[in-house]
Amino acid sequence: MDRAAAGTSRVERRHVDGFEALDLCHRETLRMLQELDALVDRLGDVGADDRARAMAGTIERHFSGAVAAHHADEERHLFPALWASGDARTRQVVERLRQDHAWMDVNWRSLQPQLDALARGHSSFDPDLFRDGSSILCALVRDHILLEESVAYPEAKRRFTDGDRARMNTGMASRRRSPQRMPAPRPPGVRS
């Protein structure tokens, strides 16, 4: 077995905490939002050059893959447990976070084709619409992450039993090992 294969198998066997995975996705998403801000600036300053196309592809893959999976994990594992608490304030937060997911999805469905077109070298996107959609997505996602990290995640950690946490960890790990559930990201320029 070569070194790369040995490293991969060790990583796959490593116990991954669901909350740690959610936090890591938040960190990467915040980095991608910075990249999106930089892309908007670059398009205004330089235009749709090779670097802008690469940035667009990276951002598109992250939001279409990791963020979509992240939201599915929250909807499946976190929100039902918080809702079951019966606490009115907690339920209000869950309602808000679910609504945020819906708004982010609507915004993403508008922005994703523009990023994809840019990544593929097409100039068939409206720069003003792209800038406005990017601004909305960035503000919404940053606000959403703040609410999750300041209220929802601490509350879930407080309420989760060891069994709840183990079920979340197992469910998230199982989904991540199941390639048929999440399509592999496409490199820029590769048509499906």
mmCIF file of the C-alpha atoms, coordinates in Angstrom:
data_MODEL
# 
_entry.id   MODEL 
# 
loop_
_atom_site.group_PDB 
_atom_site.id 
_atom_site.type_symbol 
_atom_site.label_atom_id 
_atom_site.label_alt_id 
_atom_site.label_comp_id 
_atom_site.label_asym_id 
_atom_site.label_entity_id 
_atom_site.label_seq_id 
_atom_site.pdbx_PDB_ins_code 
_atom_site.Cartn_x 
_atom_site.Cartn_y 
_atom_site.Cartn_z 
_atom_site.occupancy 
_atom_site.B_iso_or_equiv 
_atom_site.pdbx_formal_charge 
_atom_site.auth_seq_id 
_atom_site.auth_comp_id 
_atom_site.auth_asym_id 
_atom_site.auth_atom_id 
_atom_site.pdbx_PDB_model_num 
ATOM 1   C CA . MET A 1 1   ? 0.000   0.000  0.000   1.00 0.00 ? 1   MET A CA 1 
ATOM 2   C CA . ASP A 1 2   ? 1.454   3.381  -0.957  1.00 0.00 ? 2   ASP A CA 1 
ATOM 3   C CA . ARG A 1 3   ? 1.739   6.292  1.431   1.00 0.00 ? 3   ARG A CA 1 
ATOM 4   C CA . ALA A 1 4   ? -1.215  8.215  -0.058  1.00 0.00 ? 4   ALA A CA 1 
ATOM 5   C CA . ALA A 1 5   ? -3.522  5.212  0.234   1.00 0.00 ? 5   ALA A CA 1 
ATOM 6   C CA . ALA A 1 6   ? -2.362  4.563  3.797   1.00 0.00 ? 6   ALA A CA 1 
ATOM 7   C CA . GLY A 1 7   ? -3.021  8.187  4.722   1.00 0.00 ? 7   GLY A CA 1 
ATOM 8   C CA . THR A 1 8   ? -6.481  8.085  3.171   1.00 0.00 ? 8   THR A CA 1 
ATOM 9   C CA . SER A 1 9   ? -7.465  4.932  5.023   1.00 0.00 ? 9   SER A CA 1 
ATOM 10  C CA . ARG A 1 10  ? -6.311  6.425  8.345   1.00 0.00 ? 10  ARG A CA 1 
ATOM 11  C CA . VAL A 1 11  ? -8.371  9.558  7.689   1.00 0.00 ? 11  VAL A CA 1 
ATOM 12  C CA . GLU A 1 12  ? -11.429 7.493  6.767   1.00 0.00 ? 12  GLU A CA 1 
ATOM 13  C CA . ARG A 1 13  ? -11.101 5.470  9.978   1.00 0.00 ? 13  ARG A CA 1 
ATOM 14  C CA . ARG A 1 14  ? -10.587 8.563  12.142  1.00 0.00 ? 14  ARG A CA 1 
ATOM 15  C CA . HIS A 1 15  ? -13.602 9.417  14.291  1.00 0.00 ? 15  HIS A CA 1 
ATOM 16  C CA . VAL A 1 16  ? -15.077 12.692 13.079  1.00 0.00 ? 16  VAL A CA 1 
ATOM 17  C CA . ASP A 1 17  ? -17.198 14.720 15.471  1.00 0.00 ? 17  ASP A CA 1 
ATOM 18  C CA . GLY A 1 18  ? -20.278 16.114 13.729  1.00 0.00 ? 18  GLY A CA 1 
ATOM 19  C CA . PHE A 1 19  ? -19.998 19.486 15.437  1.00 0.00 ? 19  PHE A CA 1 
ATOM 20  C CA . GLU A 1 20  ? -16.352 19.716 14.442  1.00 0.00 ? 20  GLU A CA 1 
ATOM 21  C CA . ALA A 1 21  ? -17.299 18.953 10.826  1.00 0.00 ? 21  ALA A CA 1 
ATOM 22  C CA . LEU A 1 22  ? -20.032 21.622 10.903  1.00 0.00 ? 22  LEU A CA 1 
ATOM 23  C CA . ASP A 1 23  ? -17.584 24.178 12.348  1.00 0.00 ? 23  ASP A CA 1 
ATOM 24  C CA . LEU A 1 24  ? -14.946 23.330 9.735   1.00 0.00 ? 24  LEU A CA 1 
ATOM 25  C CA . CYS A 1 25  ? -17.485 23.841 6.971   1.00 0.00 ? 25  CYS A CA 1 
ATOM 26  C CA . HIS A 1 26  ? -18.348 27.247 8.444   1.00 0.00 ? 26  HIS A CA 1 
ATOM 27  C CA . ARG A 1 27  ? -14.657 28.238 8.395   1.00 0.00 ? 27  ARG A CA 1 
ATOM 28  C CA . GLU A 1 28  ? -14.280 27.165 4.761   1.00 0.00 ? 28  GLU A CA 1 
ATOM 29  C CA . THR A 1 29  ? -17.553 28.863 3.806   1.00 0.00 ? 29  THR A CA 1 
ATOM 30  C CA . LEU A 1 30  ? -16.411 32.138 5.375   1.00 0.00 ? 30  LEU A CA 1 
ATOM 31  C CA . ARG A 1 31  ? -13.186 31.808 3.376   1.00 0.00 ? 31  ARG A CA 1 
ATOM 32  C CA . MET A 1 32  ? -15.224 31.227 0.204   1.00 0.00 ? 32  MET A CA 1 
ATOM 33  C CA . LEU A 1 33  ? -17.277 34.357 0.948   1.00 0.00 ? 33  LEU A CA 1 
ATOM 34  C CA . GLN A 1 34  ? -14.032 36.335 1.101   1.00 0.00 ? 34  GLN A CA 1 
ATOM 35  C CA . GLU A 1 35  ? -13.102 34.747 -2.217  1.00 0.00 ? 35  GLU A CA 1 
ATOM 36  C CA . LEU A 1 36  ? -16.504 35.748 -3.635  1.00 0.00 ? 36  LEU A CA 1 
ATOM 37  C CA . ASP A 1 37  ? -15.965 39.349 -2.485  1.00 0.00 ? 37  ASP A CA 1 
ATOM 38  C CA . ALA A 1 38  ? -12.512 39.267 -4.109  1.00 0.00 ? 38  ALA A CA 1 
ATOM 39  C CA . LEU A 1 39  ? -14.013 37.838 -7.310  1.00 0.00 ? 39  LEU A CA 1 
ATOM 40  C CA . VAL A 1 40  ? -16.550 40.659 -7.521  1.00 0.00 ? 40  VAL A CA 1 
ATOM 41  C CA . ASP A 1 41  ? -13.710 43.176 -7.107  1.00 0.00 ? 41  ASP A CA 1 
ATOM 42  C CA . ARG A 1 42  ? -11.549 41.388 -9.665  1.00 0.00 ? 42  ARG A CA 1 
ATOM 43  C CA . LEU A 1 43  ? -14.338 41.348 -12.238 1.00 0.00 ? 43  LEU A CA 1 
ATOM 44  C CA . GLY A 1 44  ? -14.704 45.095 -11.788 1.00 0.00 ? 44  GLY A CA 1 
ATOM 45  C CA . ASP A 1 45  ? -10.951 45.770 -11.938 1.00 0.00 ? 45  ASP A CA 1 
ATOM 46  C CA . VAL A 1 46  ? -9.548  43.171 -14.351 1.00 0.00 ? 46  VAL A CA 1 
ATOM 47  C CA . GLY A 1 47  ? -12.507 41.386 -15.890 1.00 0.00 ? 47  GLY A CA 1 
ATOM 48  C CA . ALA A 1 48  ? -13.124 37.700 -16.465 1.00 0.00 ? 48  ALA A CA 1 
ATOM 49  C CA . ASP A 1 49  ? -9.519  36.524 -16.731 1.00 0.00 ? 49  ASP A CA 1 
ATOM 50  C CA . ASP A 1 50  ? -8.162  33.041 -16.002 1.00 0.00 ? 50  ASP A CA 1 
ATOM 51  C CA . ARG A 1 51  ? -7.820  33.799 -12.277 1.00 0.00 ? 51  ARG A CA 1 
ATOM 52  C CA . ALA A 1 52  ? -11.444 35.010 -12.080 1.00 0.00 ? 52  ALA A CA 1 
ATOM 53  C CA . ARG A 1 53  ? -12.625 31.851 -13.850 1.00 0.00 ? 53  ARG A CA 1 
ATOM 54  C CA . ALA A 1 54  ? -10.676 29.646 -11.425 1.00 0.00 ? 54  ALA A CA 1 
ATOM 55  C CA . MET A 1 55  ? -12.078 31.554 -8.449  1.00 0.00 ? 55  MET A CA 1 
ATOM 56  C CA . ALA A 1 56  ? -15.624 31.184 -9.791  1.00 0.00 ? 56  ALA A CA 1 
ATOM 57  C CA . GLY A 1 57  ? -15.183 27.424 -10.208 1.00 0.00 ? 57  GLY A CA 1 
ATOM 58  C CA . THR A 1 58  ? -13.845 26.970 -6.679  1.00 0.00 ? 58  THR A CA 1 
ATOM 59  C CA . ILE A 1 59  ? -16.677 29.008 -5.161  1.00 0.00 ? 59  ILE A CA 1 
ATOM 60  C CA . GLU A 1 60  ? -19.327 27.229 -7.239  1.00 0.00 ? 60  GLU A CA 1 
ATOM 61  C CA . ARG A 1 61  ? -18.079 23.772 -6.250  1.00 0.00 ? 61  ARG A CA 1 
ATOM 62  C CA . HIS A 1 62  ? -17.950 24.688 -2.557  1.00 0.00 ? 62  HIS A CA 1 
ATOM 63  C CA . PHE A 1 63  ? -21.478 26.051 -2.386  1.00 0.00 ? 63  PHE A CA 1 
ATOM 64  C CA . SER A 1 64  ? -22.990 23.387 -4.647  1.00 0.00 ? 64  SER A CA 1 
ATOM 65  C CA . GLY A 1 65  ? -21.254 20.568 -2.761  1.00 0.00 ? 65  GLY A CA 1 
ATOM 66  C CA . ALA A 1 66  ? -20.065 21.249 0.770   1.00 0.00 ? 66  ALA A CA 1 
ATOM 67  C CA . VAL A 1 67  ? -22.633 23.902 1.698   1.00 0.00 ? 67  VAL A CA 1 
ATOM 68  C CA . ALA A 1 68  ? -25.539 21.890 0.309   1.00 0.00 ? 68  ALA A CA 1 
ATOM 69  C CA . ALA A 1 69  ? -24.361 18.835 2.307   1.00 0.00 ? 69  ALA A CA 1 
ATOM 70  C CA . HIS A 1 70  ? -23.816 20.991 5.395   1.00 0.00 ? 70  HIS A CA 1 
ATOM 71  C CA . HIS A 1 71  ? -27.378 22.316 5.274   1.00 0.00 ? 71  HIS A CA 1 
ATOM 72  C CA . ALA A 1 72  ? -28.711 18.783 4.757   1.00 0.00 ? 72  ALA A CA 1 
ATOM 73  C CA . ASP A 1 73  ? -26.776 17.645 7.849   1.00 0.00 ? 73  ASP A CA 1 
ATOM 74  C CA . GLU A 1 74  ? -28.223 20.474 9.935   1.00 0.00 ? 74  GLU A CA 1 
ATOM 75  C CA . GLU A 1 75  ? -31.755 19.808 8.695   1.00 0.00 ? 75  GLU A CA 1 
ATOM 76  C CA . ARG A 1 76  ? -31.411 16.080 9.359   1.00 0.00 ? 76  ARG A CA 1 
ATOM 77  C CA . HIS A 1 77  ? -29.503 15.999 12.639  1.00 0.00 ? 77  HIS A CA 1 
ATOM 78  C CA . LEU A 1 78  ? -29.459 19.360 14.383  1.00 0.00 ? 78  LEU A CA 1 
ATOM 79  C CA . PHE A 1 79  ? -32.766 21.111 13.781  1.00 0.00 ? 79  PHE A CA 1 
ATOM 80  C CA . PRO A 1 80  ? -35.102 18.221 14.695  1.00 0.00 ? 80  PRO A CA 1 
ATOM 81  C CA . ALA A 1 81  ? -33.299 17.707 18.007  1.00 0.00 ? 81  ALA A CA 1 
ATOM 82  C CA . LEU A 1 82  ? -33.469 21.417 18.808  1.00 0.00 ? 82  LEU A CA 1 
ATOM 83  C CA . TRP A 1 83  ? -37.138 21.568 17.809  1.00 0.00 ? 83  TRP A CA 1 
ATOM 84  C CA . ALA A 1 84  ? -37.933 18.587 20.046  1.00 0.00 ? 84  ALA A CA 1 
ATOM 85  C CA . SER A 1 85  ? -36.736 20.575 23.054  1.00 0.00 ? 85  SER A CA 1 
ATOM 86  C CA . GLY A 1 86  ? -40.095 22.343 23.105  1.00 0.00 ? 86  GLY A CA 1 
ATOM 87  C CA . ASP A 1 87  ? -38.386 25.570 24.195  1.00 0.00 ? 87  ASP A CA 1 
ATOM 88  C CA . ALA A 1 88  ? -40.074 28.540 22.470  1.00 0.00 ? 88  ALA A CA 1 
ATOM 89  C CA . ARG A 1 89  ? -36.861 30.546 21.981  1.00 0.00 ? 89  ARG A CA 1 
ATOM 90  C CA . THR A 1 90  ? -35.019 27.535 20.573  1.00 0.00 ? 90  THR A CA 1 
ATOM 91  C CA . ARG A 1 91  ? -37.884 26.780 18.203  1.00 0.00 ? 91  ARG A CA 1 
ATOM 92  C CA . GLN A 1 92  ? -37.868 30.399 17.033  1.00 0.00 ? 92  GLN A CA 1 
ATOM 93  C CA . VAL A 1 93  ? -34.153 30.093 16.223  1.00 0.00 ? 93  VAL A CA 1 
ATOM 94  C CA . VAL A 1 94  ? -34.751 26.824 14.352  1.00 0.00 ? 94  VAL A CA 1 
ATOM 95  C CA . GLU A 1 95  ? -37.542 28.449 12.310  1.00 0.00 ? 95  GLU A CA 1 
ATOM 96  C CA . ARG A 1 96  ? -35.234 31.334 11.446  1.00 0.00 ? 96  ARG A CA 1 
ATOM 97  C CA . LEU A 1 97  ? -32.387 29.014 10.438  1.00 0.00 ? 97  LEU A CA 1 
ATOM 98  C CA . ARG A 1 98  ? -34.681 26.902 8.257   1.00 0.00 ? 98  ARG A CA 1 
ATOM 99  C CA . GLN A 1 99  ? -35.980 30.061 6.595   1.00 0.00 ? 99  GLN A CA 1 
ATOM 100 C CA . ASP A 1 100 ? -32.388 31.202 6.065   1.00 0.00 ? 100 ASP A CA 1 
ATOM 101 C CA . HIS A 1 101 ? -31.653 27.894 4.319   1.00 0.00 ? 101 HIS A CA 1 
ATOM 102 C CA . ALA A 1 102 ? -34.609 28.483 2.008   1.00 0.00 ? 102 ALA A CA 1 
ATOM 103 C CA . TRP A 1 103 ? -33.521 32.070 1.231   1.00 0.00 ? 103 TRP A CA 1 
ATOM 104 C CA . MET A 1 104 ? -29.912 30.985 0.668   1.00 0.00 ? 104 MET A CA 1 
ATOM 105 C CA . ASP A 1 105 ? -31.145 28.284 -1.699  1.00 0.00 ? 105 ASP A CA 1 
ATOM 106 C CA . VAL A 1 106 ? -33.203 30.803 -3.689  1.00 0.00 ? 106 VAL A CA 1 
ATOM 107 C CA . ASN A 1 107 ? -30.256 33.202 -3.848  1.00 0.00 ? 107 ASN A CA 1 
ATOM 108 C CA . TRP A 1 108 ? -27.858 30.399 -4.773  1.00 0.00 ? 108 TRP A CA 1 
ATOM 109 C CA . ARG A 1 109 ? -30.106 29.198 -7.635  1.00 0.00 ? 109 ARG A CA 1 
ATOM 110 C CA . SER A 1 110 ? -29.764 32.684 -9.119  1.00 0.00 ? 110 SER A CA 1 
ATOM 111 C CA . LEU A 1 111 ? -26.015 33.040 -8.519  1.00 0.00 ? 111 LEU A CA 1 
ATOM 112 C CA . GLN A 1 112 ? -24.839 29.492 -9.334  1.00 0.00 ? 112 GLN A CA 1 
ATOM 113 C CA . PRO A 1 113 ? -25.473 29.612 -13.112 1.00 0.00 ? 113 PRO A CA 1 
ATOM 114 C CA . GLN A 1 114 ? -23.573 32.897 -13.324 1.00 0.00 ? 114 GLN A CA 1 
ATOM 115 C CA . LEU A 1 115 ? -20.575 31.440 -11.464 1.00 0.00 ? 115 LEU A CA 1 
ATOM 116 C CA . ASP A 1 116 ? -20.732 28.321 -13.619 1.00 0.00 ? 116 ASP A CA 1 
ATOM 117 C CA . ALA A 1 117 ? -20.841 30.388 -16.819 1.00 0.00 ? 117 ALA A CA 1 
ATOM 118 C CA . LEU A 1 118 ? -17.896 32.465 -15.634 1.00 0.00 ? 118 LEU A CA 1 
ATOM 119 C CA . ALA A 1 119 ? -15.917 29.351 -14.628 1.00 0.00 ? 119 ALA A CA 1 
ATOM 120 C CA . ARG A 1 120 ? -16.517 27.873 -18.092 1.00 0.00 ? 120 ARG A CA 1 
ATOM 121 C CA . GLY A 1 121 ? -15.257 31.019 -19.812 1.00 0.00 ? 121 GLY A CA 1 
ATOM 122 C CA . HIS A 1 122 ? -18.624 32.375 -20.891 1.00 0.00 ? 122 HIS A CA 1 
ATOM 123 C CA . SER A 1 123 ? -19.357 36.053 -20.495 1.00 0.00 ? 123 SER A CA 1 
ATOM 124 C CA . SER A 1 124 ? -23.125 35.539 -20.483 1.00 0.00 ? 124 SER A CA 1 
ATOM 125 C CA . PHE A 1 125 ? -23.720 36.939 -17.024 1.00 0.00 ? 125 PHE A CA 1 
ATOM 126 C CA . ASP A 1 126 ? -24.907 40.309 -15.863 1.00 0.00 ? 126 ASP A CA 1 
ATOM 127 C CA . PRO A 1 127 ? -22.116 41.931 -13.773 1.00 0.00 ? 127 PRO A CA 1 
ATOM 128 C CA . ASP A 1 128 ? -24.552 44.136 -11.832 1.00 0.00 ? 128 ASP A CA 1 
ATOM 129 C CA . LEU A 1 129 ? -26.880 41.220 -11.063 1.00 0.00 ? 129 LEU A CA 1 
ATOM 130 C CA . PHE A 1 130 ? -23.865 39.114 -10.103 1.00 0.00 ? 130 PHE A CA 1 
ATOM 131 C CA . ARG A 1 131 ? -22.537 41.796 -7.739  1.00 0.00 ? 131 ARG A CA 1 
ATOM 132 C CA . ASP A 1 132 ? -25.950 42.298 -6.117  1.00 0.00 ? 132 ASP A CA 1 
ATOM 133 C CA . GLY A 1 133 ? -26.586 38.548 -5.762  1.00 0.00 ? 133 GLY A CA 1 
ATOM 134 C CA . SER A 1 134 ? -23.110 38.026 -4.301  1.00 0.00 ? 134 SER A CA 1 
ATOM 135 C CA . SER A 1 135 ? -23.634 40.812 -1.784  1.00 0.00 ? 135 SER A CA 1 
ATOM 136 C CA . ILE A 1 136 ? -26.954 39.348 -0.673  1.00 0.00 ? 136 ILE A CA 1 
ATOM 137 C CA . LEU A 1 137 ? -25.528 35.824 -0.359  1.00 0.00 ? 137 LEU A CA 1 
ATOM 138 C CA . CYS A 1 138 ? -22.510 37.018 1.628   1.00 0.00 ? 138 CYS A CA 1 
ATOM 139 C CA . ALA A 1 139 ? -24.617 39.013 4.090   1.00 0.00 ? 139 ALA A CA 1 
ATOM 140 C CA . LEU A 1 140 ? -27.164 36.226 4.528   1.00 0.00 ? 140 LEU A CA 1 
ATOM 141 C CA . VAL A 1 141 ? -24.591 33.474 5.034   1.00 0.00 ? 141 VAL A CA 1 
ATOM 142 C CA . ARG A 1 142 ? -22.471 35.486 7.466   1.00 0.00 ? 142 ARG A CA 1 
ATOM 143 C CA . ASP A 1 143 ? -25.532 36.377 9.553   1.00 0.00 ? 143 ASP A CA 1 
ATOM 144 C CA . HIS A 1 144 ? -26.732 32.748 9.448   1.00 0.00 ? 144 HIS A CA 1 
ATOM 145 C CA . ILE A 1 145 ? -23.375 31.375 10.608  1.00 0.00 ? 145 ILE A CA 1 
ATOM 146 C CA . LEU A 1 146 ? -23.289 33.888 13.458  1.00 0.00 ? 146 LEU A CA 1 
ATOM 147 C CA . LEU A 1 147 ? -26.717 32.767 14.680  1.00 0.00 ? 147 LEU A CA 1 
ATOM 148 C CA . GLU A 1 148 ? -25.795 29.094 14.436  1.00 0.00 ? 148 GLU A CA 1 
ATOM 149 C CA . GLU A 1 149 ? -22.497 29.514 16.246  1.00 0.00 ? 149 GLU A CA 1 
ATOM 150 C CA . SER A 1 150 ? -23.802 31.828 18.951  1.00 0.00 ? 150 SER A CA 1 
ATOM 151 C CA . VAL A 1 151 ? -27.135 30.112 19.690  1.00 0.00 ? 151 VAL A CA 1 
ATOM 152 C CA . ALA A 1 152 ? -27.979 26.894 17.818  1.00 0.00 ? 152 ALA A CA 1 
ATOM 153 C CA . TYR A 1 153 ? -24.721 24.967 18.112  1.00 0.00 ? 153 TYR A CA 1 
ATOM 154 C CA . PRO A 1 154 ? -24.124 25.747 21.805  1.00 0.00 ? 154 PRO A CA 1 
ATOM 155 C CA . GLU A 1 155 ? -27.751 24.850 22.553  1.00 0.00 ? 155 GLU A CA 1 
ATOM 156 C CA . ALA A 1 156 ? -27.488 21.596 20.618  1.00 0.00 ? 156 ALA A CA 1 
ATOM 157 C CA . LYS A 1 157 ? -24.224 20.686 22.346  1.00 0.00 ? 157 LYS A CA 1 
ATOM 158 C CA . ARG A 1 158 ? -25.883 21.349 25.689  1.00 0.00 ? 158 ARG A CA 1 
ATOM 159 C CA . ARG A 1 159 ? -28.989 19.303 24.865  1.00 0.00 ? 159 ARG A CA 1 
ATOM 160 C CA . PHE A 1 160 ? -27.485 16.409 22.902  1.00 0.00 ? 160 PHE A CA 1 
ATOM 161 C CA . THR A 1 161 ? -27.019 13.183 24.781  1.00 0.00 ? 161 THR A CA 1 
ATOM 162 C CA . ASP A 1 162 ? -24.056 10.970 23.973  1.00 0.00 ? 162 ASP A CA 1 
ATOM 163 C CA . GLY A 1 163 ? -26.477 8.880  21.882  1.00 0.00 ? 163 GLY A CA 1 
ATOM 164 C CA . ASP A 1 164 ? -27.714 11.935 19.945  1.00 0.00 ? 164 ASP A CA 1 
ATOM 165 C CA . ARG A 1 165 ? -24.155 12.938 19.185  1.00 0.00 ? 165 ARG A CA 1 
ATOM 166 C CA . ALA A 1 166 ? -23.173 9.412  18.167  1.00 0.00 ? 166 ALA A CA 1 
ATOM 167 C CA . ARG A 1 167 ? -26.174 9.186  15.794  1.00 0.00 ? 167 ARG A CA 1 
ATOM 168 C CA . MET A 1 168 ? -25.262 12.537 14.249  1.00 0.00 ? 168 MET A CA 1 
ATOM 169 C CA . ASN A 1 169 ? -21.595 11.520 13.875  1.00 0.00 ? 169 ASN A CA 1 
ATOM 170 C CA . THR A 1 170 ? -22.527 8.191  12.311  1.00 0.00 ? 170 THR A CA 1 
ATOM 171 C CA . GLY A 1 171 ? -25.117 9.713  9.980   1.00 0.00 ? 171 GLY A CA 1 
ATOM 172 C CA . MET A 1 172 ? -22.793 12.444 8.781   1.00 0.00 ? 172 MET A CA 1 
ATOM 173 C CA . ALA A 1 173 ? -19.865 10.041 8.326   1.00 0.00 ? 173 ALA A CA 1 
ATOM 174 C CA . SER A 1 174 ? -22.077 7.585  6.445   1.00 0.00 ? 174 SER A CA 1 
ATOM 175 C CA . ARG A 1 175 ? -23.312 10.248 4.054   1.00 0.00 ? 175 ARG A CA 1 
ATOM 176 C CA . ARG A 1 176 ? -19.771 11.458 3.409   1.00 0.00 ? 176 ARG A CA 1 
ATOM 177 C CA . ARG A 1 177 ? -18.664 7.920  2.512   1.00 0.00 ? 177 ARG A CA 1 
ATOM 178 C CA . SER A 1 178 ? -21.627 7.426  0.167   1.00 0.00 ? 178 SER A CA 1 
ATOM 179 C CA . PRO A 1 179 ? -20.600 8.870  -3.224  1.00 0.00 ? 179 PRO A CA 1 
ATOM 180 C CA . GLN A 1 180 ? -23.990 8.228  -4.845  1.00 0.00 ? 180 GLN A CA 1 
ATOM 181 C CA . ARG A 1 181 ? -25.619 10.757 -2.524  1.00 0.00 ? 181 ARG A CA 1 
ATOM 182 C CA . MET A 1 182 ? -23.367 13.669 -3.404  1.00 0.00 ? 182 MET A CA 1 
ATOM 183 C CA . PRO A 1 183 ? -22.116 14.108 -6.965  1.00 0.00 ? 183 PRO A CA 1 
ATOM 184 C CA . ALA A 1 184 ? -18.411 14.687 -7.371  1.00 0.00 ? 184 ALA A CA 1 
ATOM 185 C CA . PRO A 1 185 ? -17.566 18.316 -8.045  1.00 0.00 ? 185 PRO A CA 1 
ATOM 186 C CA . ARG A 1 186 ? -16.850 19.186 -11.682 1.00 0.00 ? 186 ARG A CA 1 
ATOM 187 C CA . PRO A 1 187 ? -13.614 20.931 -12.528 1.00 0.00 ? 187 PRO A CA 1 
ATOM 188 C CA . PRO A 1 188 ? -14.101 24.223 -14.386 1.00 0.00 ? 188 PRO A CA 1 
ATOM 189 C CA . GLY A 1 189 ? -14.480 23.743 -18.107 1.00 0.00 ? 189 GLY A CA 1 
ATOM 190 C CA . VAL A 1 190 ? -15.683 20.122 -17.881 1.00 0.00 ? 190 VAL A CA 1 
ATOM 191 C CA . ARG A 1 191 ? -19.189 19.689 -19.184 1.00 0.00 ? 191 ARG A CA 1 
ATOM 192 C CA . SER A 1 192 ? -21.505 17.136 -17.651 1.00 0.00 ? 192 SER A CA 1 
# 
